[in-house]
């Protein structure tokens, strides 16, 4: 199973501030493919994904031409499919 470097760029709103701040979350995770890496990262971190951008790379955390970017809607759909799959097997 390949190792993926997942960076999530999101706006978060801490409870003590009026406006959101930019935040980056990072994970290194084993997954079947890039979208699976996003789903597994979400399962591990349980962060809100609305208005986030997900960058997935097999080469490391730096920027590379081979990096793949996902919007929050693509990741959300993959999470819903995974949940449905779990519900069908239980």
VEXDREN-2710 file (C-alpha; in Angstrom, 1 decimal):
% VEXDREN-2710
k/r/px/py/pz
1/UNK/0.0/0.0/0.0
2/UNK/1.5/3.4/-1.0
3/UNK/2.3/6.1/1.5
4/UNK/0.6/9.5/0.8
5/UNK/1.3/12.9/2.2
6/UNK/-2.0/14.7/2.7
7/UNK/-2.1/18.5/3.3
8/UNK/-5.5/20.1/4.1
9/UNK/-5.9/23.8/3.7
10/UNK/-8.9/25.2/5.5
11/UNK/-10.4/28.2/7.1
12/UNK/-11.1/27.6/10.8
13/UNK/-12.9/29.9/13.2
14/UNK/-11.5/29.6/16.7
15/UNK/-14.2/30.4/19.4
16/UNK/-12.3/33.4/20.6
17/UNK/-11.8/35.2/17.3
18/UNK/-14.4/37.0/15.1
19/UNK/-13.0/36.0/11.7
20/UNK/-11.6/32.7/10.4
21/UNK/-7.9/32.0/10.1
22/UNK/-6.1/29.9/7.5
23/UNK/-4.9/26.6/8.8
24/UNK/-3.0/23.7/7.3
25/UNK/-3.3/20.1/8.6
26/UNK/-0.8/17.4/7.6
27/UNK/-0.9/13.7/7.7
28/UNK/1.2/10.8/6.3
29/UNK/-1.0/7.8/5.6
30/UNK/-1.1/4.5/3.8
31/UNK/-3.9/4.2/1.3
32/UNK/-5.0/2.5/-1.9
33/UNK/-5.2/5.7/-3.9
34/UNK/-5.2/9.5/-3.5
35/UNK/-8.9/9.8/-2.6
36/UNK/-8.7/6.9/-0.2
37/UNK/-5.9/8.8/1.5
38/UNK/-8.2/11.8/2.0
39/UNK/-11.0/9.7/3.5
40/UNK/-8.5/7.9/5.8
41/UNK/-7.1/11.3/6.9
42/UNK/-10.6/12.6/7.6
43/UNK/-11.3/9.4/9.6
44/UNK/-8.2/10.0/11.6
45/UNK/-8.5/13.7/12.2
46/UNK/-12.3/14.3/12.1
47/UNK/-12.0/17.9/10.9
48/UNK/-14.7/19.9/9.3
49/UNK/-14.0/19.8/5.5
50/UNK/-16.3/22.6/4.3
51/UNK/-14.4/25.0/2.0
52/UNK/-11.2/23.1/2.3
53/UNK/-8.6/22.1/-0.3
54/UNK/-6.8/18.8/-0.1
55/UNK/-3.4/18.2/-1.6
56/UNK/-2.2/14.6/-1.9
57/UNK/1.4/13.6/-2.9
58/UNK/3.4/10.4/-2.9
59/UNK/6.7/12.4/-3.1
60/UNK/6.5/14.4/0.2
61/UNK/5.1/17.6/1.6
62/UNK/6.8/20.0/-0.8
63/UNK/5.0/21.1/-4.0
64/UNK/5.5/18.8/-7.0
65/UNK/4.1/18.6/-10.5
66/UNK/2.5/15.2/-9.7
67/UNK/0.5/16.5/-6.7
68/UNK/-3.2/16.0/-6.9
69/UNK/-5.7/18.5/-5.5
70/UNK/-9.3/17.7/-4.3
71/UNK/-12.0/20.1/-3.3
72/UNK/-14.1/19.5/-0.3
73/UNK/-17.1/18.3/-2.3
74/UNK/-15.0/15.4/-3.9
75/UNK/-13.8/14.3/-0.5
76/UNK/-17.3/14.7/1.0
77/UNK/-18.7/12.4/-1.7
78/UNK/-16.0/9.8/-1.1
79/UNK/-16.7/9.9/2.6
80/UNK/-20.5/9.4/2.0
81/UNK/-19.7/6.4/-0.3
82/UNK/-17.5/4.9/2.3
83/UNK/-20.2/5.3/5.0
84/UNK/-22.8/3.8/2.7
85/UNK/-20.5/0.8/2.1
86/UNK/-20.1/0.3/5.9
87/UNK/-23.8/0.6/6.5
88/UNK/-24.5/-2.0/3.8
89/UNK/-22.1/-4.5/5.3
90/UNK/-23.4/-4.2/8.9
END
